Amino acid sequence: MINRDCMERLAKDKAFTEPLAASYRTSRIKKSKISDVAIARRIDQLADGLDETCSPQESCRIMLAITDIVRQQSVLDILRHEARMHLENPLYSTAAQVVDGGTVSGLVLHRHPLLRLTCATTSASPQMNLQAGNLGSSGSMAVGGYDSLVMFLQASDCSVEEFEIDDMSQDKQALRPSRHRRVNEGSYLFLEGGRQGFVLATQQSRATMILCSRLLPRDPLSRLYDRDSLLLRKVSAACVRDSRLQNLSTALARLEGERNIEALETLTHHSTYFVRWHALRELCSVDEDRAMARIQEMAGADPHPEIRELANELSQQRGDRNADSHH
């Protein structure tokens, strides 16, 4: 039973509220956990080069330069400080974005519009599995749409399984057989967005890593492959913004109201082809006639060839069904 009078007294008592307010002020997520302003500025200067014109080779060079800056003992000191604060203060909330995929956890050390810099550690669980750009099930392997670089600060009994998309596979439907490689302290992997990925191959591996992720996708899609068959299982938008718009489209389709249908139709004009096709599918589930009108428009005018092809196929199927219904 809640004693409302007691709760109200506590809420007004500064002896209780001031420590909570102080904890909140220090726990708001910050752009960087790197307290040395000069180092943070140097990282930002390097990250500025990860723009639209950046080649995979240049992306690798920039990320290596950044990891050279942060792979000092101070990075591990940040992790130890966070662990100690959580142990000593039950109200403590880290002032950094956290990474927790069940099999890998850590802190976002620094954020830049074009870069995310993370320090992460694995567990020794037999189910432990780290995937570049995607923390997924042990039966899958992910190829993210972003360039990323993994620098191993510490590695114990650690080997990795590297893989890349088969160039002979139409629409990136399959992977090449993976390659095994032993890693140790100072080893690194560069993964070109839309082409390469990796998993840790040794079940009992322990590793501490610096993860650099370029936030401009080189490929608009991230892909998940089956580890046994090496065949494509599913795709998702590589860009976080686009992924959220896909989720929004699904939510709009579940809500009643003309304004929600209009919003869905607006999303079918989005600049990212994957988003507008997802919005079209959701629109079709709530208003097939309006969706078919858009499909006919997209069949002749959509800028993406795959969308034009799919739209033409759907238009043809709709025409065949109408013809059958008149017989």
N, C-alpha and C positions, 0 to 999 in steps of 0.2 A: 504494500500500500504506500503510495507516494504521499509524503507529508509536504503539502504545498507551502505551508507557512515557513517551514524550515528551509525549503528550497529557495524561497523568496529572500530570506535573511542571508543565506549564503551568497546569492546573486548580488546583493548590495554590500557585502562585506569585502573591503579592499584587500584584506589579508588573504582572501581566496582568489579574488578576481585579478589582482595585479600579477601574481606569478603565471596565471593562465595567459594573460595578455602579453607578458614578456615572452613566453614560450611561442605564442602565435607569431609575434613579430620576427623571431629568429628562425621560424620554420617555413616561412613563405618561400616557394620555389624560386631560386635565383638562376640567372643566366649561366653562372659558372661557380664551381666549387674551388677553382684555382685562385687563391688569394693574392698571388703575385701579379700585380696589374701589368707589368711589363711582359710577362710570359703570356698572359691572356691576350694582350694586344698583338703579340707576335703570332699567336695561333690565328687570330682573326685576319691578320694580313695575309697569311698563307691560304686560309679558307676562302678569301675573296677570289682566288684563282679557280675555284671549282664551279665556274659559271657554265653557260650554255656552250661555249666554244672549247671547253676542256676535253682533251682526248683521254682515252683510258691510260695511256702512258704518262701523261702529265698528271692525271688524277692520282696514280700510284706514287709518283715522285712527291707530290704535295703531301699526301697522307703519311709517307715515310718521314718526311721532314717534321710533321706535327708529332708523330709518335716519338721521334728522337727527343723532342722538347719535353714531353710529359712522362717518359718511361723512367723517370728517376725515382728515388726512394720516397719522394714526397707524395706520389700517387698512392702507394701502399699506406702511407701515413694517413691519408684522407679516409681510406676504408677503415683503418683501425680506429680513428677518431669517431666515425659514425657508429661502429659497433659498440664502442665504449659508452657513447652517449645514450644509445638505446638500452644498454644494460643498466646504466646508472639512473636514468630518468624515465619513468613510465609514460610521462606526458610528451616526451621528445618526438618531434616529427622532422625528418630530414629536410634540409633546405635545398635539396636537389631532387630531380626526377629520378625515380628508382626503376630498375629493370628486374623483373621477377617472372621468369617463365617456368618455375618449378624445377628445371634442370640447370638453369644458369641465373645468377642474380648479381646485382651490382648497382653502380651509380652512374648517372650521366654527369660527367665531369665538366663539360663545356658545351654550350649550344651557340650556333651561328646560323643565319638563314640558309646557308649552303652546307652545313656540316653538323653532325652530332658525334660527340666524342664520349665514349663510355668505357668504364673499367668494370670488368665482369669476372666472376669466378664460377667454376663448375662444382658440382657435387661429385661424390664417388659412388653414386647410385648405379646399379647395373642398367637402369633405364636412362641414365644420363645421355643427353643427345643435344649437341649445339648445332644449329643450322644458320647459315649466313642470312641475315635479314629476316629470318622467320624461325621462331622457336616452335617446332611441331612435334609430331609423334615419331617414335623411333622407326616406324615403317615407311617414312617418307623423307624426301630430300628436296630442299627448296632452292630455287634460283630467284633471287630478288631482282627487282628492276633497277636498283641502285648499285653503283660502285661501292665496294667496301674493302677495308683492309683490316686484317686481324694480326696483331703483334703479340706474341707470347712472352709475357714477363716471367712467368714461372711455368714449368711443365714437368710433370712426373709421369713416367711410363706412358707417354702420350704419342699417338700417331693419328693421322687424319686420312680421310677418304675424300679425295678431290674428284669433282666431276664437272662436265660441261655439256651443253646442249649439242646434240648431233646436227651438224650443219646440213646433212643430207636429209634430215627429217623435215617434212613439210609442216609449216606453221609451228615449229618447235615442239613437236609432239613426243619426242623421245630424247633420252640422254645417251651419251657414249658410256661404255664401261668405265667404272671409276678407277682411279690410281691411288695407291697407298703411299704415304710419306711419313717418315718419322720427324717429329718436331721437338725442339728443346728451347731453352731460354734464348731469346733473340731471333727465333724463326718467325717468319711472317708469311701470310697468304694475301694476295691481292685478287679480288673477285670482281670481274667486269660485270656490270649490271646487265641483266638479260641474257647472260651466257654461262656463268660459272657459279658453283656453290661448293659446300663441303659439309661433312659431318665428322665428329670425333669417332675414330674407329675402335679405340680401346675402351672397353667398358669401365675399367677402374681408373681411368685417367683423372688426374687433378690438374687444373690449369687456371692461371690468372692471365687475363688478356686485356689489351687495349683494343677497342673496336672503333674504327672510324667509318662513318657512313655518309656518303655524299647524298644530299637531300634532293638534288635534281635528278629524277629518274632518267636513265639512259634508255630504258624500255618502259612503256606505259603499264606493263603487266608484270606481276610476280607470279611464278608458276610453282606448283607442288607436284612432284613426281613420286611414283611408287618405287620403293627401294629395291624390290625384287624384280619387277618387270621392266623398270626404267622408263615406263610410259607415263604420260601426263595424266594427273588425277583431277586437278582443278586450277583455276586461275583467279586472281583478284587484282584490283587496281594497285599499282605500285605506290602512287601518290596518296598520302593519308587523307588529303582534302577530297580527292576523288572517291576514295573508299567510303568516306563519311557521306558523300552525296548518294552513293549507291544505297547505303543503309537508310538514308532519308527517303529515297524513292520507295523502298519497301514499306517504310512506316506510313507514307502518304497513301499508299494503296490500301492499307488496312483501316484508314480513317474515312468516315463518311463525309460527304460535302463536296459541292461543285468547286469550291476554291482549291481543294486538295487535288482534284482531277486536273484543274487548270495548271497548278504548280507542277504536276507530273508532266503535262504536255510541254511546259516550258523547259523542263529538264531534258526532254528529247531533242532539244536544240543545243545542248551543251557542247563546248569545244572538244571535249575528250570523247572519242568514239565509244569507248567502253562504258562510260557513264550514260550517254544518250541511248545506247542499245538496252542497257539494264532498265532505264526509265521507261523505254518503250514496252518492254516485256511486262513491267508492272502496270502500265497504262492499259495494256491489252487485257489484264485480269479484271479490270473494273469498268472499262468502256471500250469494247472491241471495235465498234464502228469508228470512234475517234482515233483509235490506234491504227486501224487500217488506212485511214486517210493519211496519217503520218508515214506509214510504211510505203504507200504509193509515192509520196513526195521523196522519201529517202531512196527509193529504188532508182530514181533518175537523177537526183541532185546531191546525195550525200558525198562529202569529200573523201570518205574512206572506201576503197574498193571492196573490202570484205563486207561492209555494211550494205553497200549497193547490191552485192551478190545475194546476201541473206534476204534483203527486202524484196528482191525480185522473186526469189524462191517462194517466200510467203505469199506474195501477190498471186503467183501462179497457182499455188495450192488453194487459195481462197477462190480463184476463178474456177478451178476444177470442181470444188465442192458446190459452188453455185450452179454450175452446168449440170452436175449430177442431180441436184435437187429439182431441176426443172423437167427431168425425164420421167 
